[in-house]
Amino acid sequence: MAITFAHQLTKIRQQQHLSQAQLARQLTLPRSVVAQWEQGQTTPELDQLIKLAALLQVSLDDLVLGESTNRQLTTLPRLTTNGGWERLVRYWWLGLSLVGLILWALMSFSGAL
């Protein structure tokens, strides 16, 4: 991670025409810390990575891994393997409650007649 991150940080910082000192000032850190990150000597903590990504307006994936995340996540349709029985099993309590309510209503009204 250190080499990829160091390379990515340097590349993105230079693309945005920022010096190490300017970036460090915006992060309220000494310039030497940014230099150590870019040389791969140290890596920032997670909270610093988040601030850095927000400041440079890039995703964490792009900053840390060098991968763009412009891909859209897609969800696969859920396959039902048992023809609807799964839904019945999931909501059995609702059906049982309705049956009980109907039986109670029938018994109550039949006694009133």
N, C-alpha and C positions, 0 to 999 in steps of 0.2 A: 504494500500500500504506500509506503513512504516514497518510493521512487516515482510511482504514478502520480501521487498527490503533489510531490515537489515539482514535477514537470508541469502538471496541469495548473498549479497555482502560478508559476512563473509565466506560463503561456497566457493565461487569462488576464493576469495583472498587466502584462505588456500590451495585450490587445486593447485594454481599456486605458492605456497611456498613464498608468499610475506608477509612481516610484515606490520602492519598499518603504521609504519614510512616510509617504502620503498614506499608503495602506495602513501602516502601523499606527499613524496618528488617528485615523478614522476608527480603528479598533481599540484605541487607547492602550497600546502596547509599545514597548521599545522596538526600534527598527531591527535590532539584532534578533529578535524573536522571529520576525518575518523572514529574515535572512537564513536562520536555522531551518525553518520550514522548507524554504526553497532549496536548500542544500541537502535536504533529506536527513538532517541530524536529529530533528525532533518532529513530532506531529502534534497538532492542536487537539485540545480536549473537544468533546462533542459540542458543548455550548459555544466554543469558539468557532468550530466548523460551521455551525448554523448561522452565526453572525457573519462569518466570512462569505458564505454562499449568498446570503441575503444582500450583503453589501456589493458583491460582484454581480448580482442578479443572475446566478446560475443555480442549477439544481445540485443537491449534494452528490448525486450519482455522477454528474458531469465533473464536479470538482474533485471528488475522491477517486473515482474509477476511470474517469476519462470517457464515459459513455453518455451519450445524449439520451434523454428520456422522452423524446418527442413521440414515442409510440403510444398509441392509445391502448389501454387495458381493455380487454374484452372478456365477457363472462360467457361461459359455455352454457347452453340450455340444459336444464336439469332433466335427466332421463328418468322416466318412471318405468320401473321394471315389473311392477306387479299390477298394472292396469287400474289404478285408482284406489286400491285397498290401502295404500300408504296414507292417503288423506283421511280415509275412514278411521284408521287406527289412531291417527294423530288427534282427531276431534271426537273420539268416542264419548268423552265426558259431556260434550255439548249435546250430542244426540240423546244420551241417557237423561240429561237434565230436562230436555224438551219432552221426552216421553213421560217422565215423572210429573211434570207440570200439567200435561194434558190429562193424565190419569187423575190427578188431584182435582182438576177442574171438573171432569166428568162426575167424579164421586160427590163433589160438593153440590153441583147443580142437580144431580139425580135425587139427592136427599131433600132438596128444596121444593121439588115438584110434588 
